[in-house]
């Protein structure tokens, strides 16, 4: 069996504030510059690290999220 590549850990955790970047959703007017609250611990979904965001249906890939400080 082939060895799976290690996921890059985002370090995100519940209650963190994030914005979307460099993805389809980030270009949509209703999501542009929206601050989201992470509501789950990250998990692996088909080789991508994902989290749940408050008010967004389904998991969202952490590689397209940037933590907002403050």
C-alpha positions as CSV (number, residue, x, y, z in Angstrom):
1,X,0.0,0.0,0.0
2,X,1.4,3.4,-1.0
3,X,2.2,5.8,1.9
4,X,-0.2,8.7,2.1
5,X,1.4,12.2,2.0
6,X,1.1,14.1,5.3
7,X,-1.5,16.8,5.5
8,X,-0.2,20.2,6.2
9,X,-1.8,21.1,9.5
10,X,-3.6,24.5,9.5
11,X,-3.6,24.9,13.2
12,X,-7.2,26.2,13.0
13,X,-9.5,25.4,16.0
14,X,-13.1,26.1,16.9
15,X,-13.8,29.8,17.5
16,X,-11.0,31.0,15.3
17,X,-12.0,33.8,12.9
18,X,-11.0,33.3,9.2
19,X,-11.5,34.7,5.7
20,X,-11.6,32.8,2.4
21,X,-8.9,33.5,-0.2
22,X,-7.8,32.3,-3.6
23,X,-10.9,30.2,-4.2
24,X,-14.2,30.4,-6.1
25,X,-16.2,31.3,-3.0
26,X,-13.8,34.2,-2.1
27,X,-14.7,35.9,-5.4
28,X,-18.4,35.8,-4.8
29,X,-19.8,39.2,-3.6
30,X,-21.7,37.7,-0.7
31,X,-18.6,36.0,0.7
32,X,-16.0,38.7,-0.2
33,X,-14.3,39.9,3.0
34,X,-16.7,38.0,5.2
35,X,-15.2,36.9,8.5
36,X,-16.2,33.3,9.4
37,X,-16.1,31.5,12.7
38,X,-14.6,28.0,12.6
39,X,-16.9,25.6,14.4
40,X,-15.1,22.3,14.3
41,X,-11.7,20.7,14.7
42,X,-10.0,20.1,11.3
43,X,-10.3,16.6,9.7
44,X,-9.1,14.8,6.6
45,X,-11.5,14.6,3.7
46,X,-10.1,12.8,0.7
47,X,-6.6,14.1,1.3
48,X,-7.7,17.7,2.1
49,X,-7.8,19.2,5.6
50,X,-11.3,20.7,6.1
51,X,-13.3,22.5,8.9
52,X,-16.9,23.5,9.4
53,X,-17.6,27.2,9.2
54,X,-20.5,28.8,11.0
55,X,-23.2,29.6,8.4
56,X,-21.6,27.6,5.6
57,X,-22.9,24.2,4.5
58,X,-20.4,21.4,4.4
59,X,-16.7,21.2,5.1
60,X,-14.3,23.9,3.7
61,X,-10.7,23.3,2.8
62,X,-8.3,25.0,5.2
63,X,-5.8,25.8,2.4
64,X,-8.3,28.5,1.3
65,X,-8.7,30.0,4.8
66,X,-6.6,32.7,6.4
67,X,-6.8,33.3,10.1
68,X,-7.8,36.8,11.1
69,X,-5.9,38.1,14.1
70,X,-7.6,40.3,16.7
